[in-house]
Every structure is written in structure tokens, then in C-alpha cells.
Amino acid sequence: MTLDIVNLRDAGEFFPAVADRIWRAWWKSGGTALAELEERLSDVVAATDFPFTLVANADGRFAGTVTAIASDLEERPDLTPWVAALWVEPDDRGGGLARALVERAVQALFDQRHAQVYLYANAPMRSFYLGLGWTLLEEQVGQHGVDIFVRYAPGRHPA
């Protein structure tokens, strides 16, 4: 299998799949229309460097996605930037694709000179992110009780 992770700007054929997965996983249940999510994703794709969405292409088919955005948690608008909307297709899970997507997004943000990067996840994902080198910053935040994680750029960890 050949796997490529590229910016969605350069792989527009995957836009419908990315929009569909993000919408179904995080937006549909809140009553957001797919068209609204597509508009937001179009704004990300139109940006020059940031925000950005990465897409995993496995032998020409959509395998996963992740997005980097300025803010992803209403309760913590002061924290930026965020790795968000990580999705891996069910048949592609368990093979390291989630790790590869997250790492590529984090590296791109560090390359853009961000000193730290944030993400949030539900408690069952805590060990996954700790295993990737993230630091648990806060627990049980907001109405959904999510964990907030931080990852520092090399040499930028606070004393």
C-alpha cells in the first residue's frame, strides 16, 4: 500500500469525503448543516498557510484527515493553535495512520514557528495522546468533560 499525507489544497478530490467525515463525527448531531461545514472547510482550503487540513491517501482512496485551526474549544479561546478533527477510516485504524496524521500536523505547526500546539480529546483517548508525547494540561473541561493536551516545540518547553 502506498500512503501519502498531503494538504487538502493539493488533493481537492478528497474534499467531499473530508467534509462528510468531519460533519458526521462532530457537527451533524449539533444540528449544523453539511453545507455550513463545507463552507468552513472551504475557508480552510483557501487559506495560504494556516489553517490547513491534511488528508491521507492510501492507494488513491481517502483514508483519514486532520485539521489545524486557531481555536477548537470555546472554553479556552486563549489557547492556539489546535490540532482538530482527527479521523481515520475504520478499515485503516490500528496501523499508525492517526499517529502519522497528528505528527505531520504538529510538525507543520512547529515549522510555522508555533511554540506549542493544543488538542482536546475524550478521556478514553488519554493514553493514546500521552503515548505520542503530548502533556495533559487540563482534565474534565467544559460541558463534555474533555481533556486538553499540549505539545511543545523542541527546545520550547517552559521551565
Order of alpha helices (4+ residues) and beta strands (2+ residues): beta-alpha-alpha-beta-beta-beta-alpha-beta-alpha-beta-beta
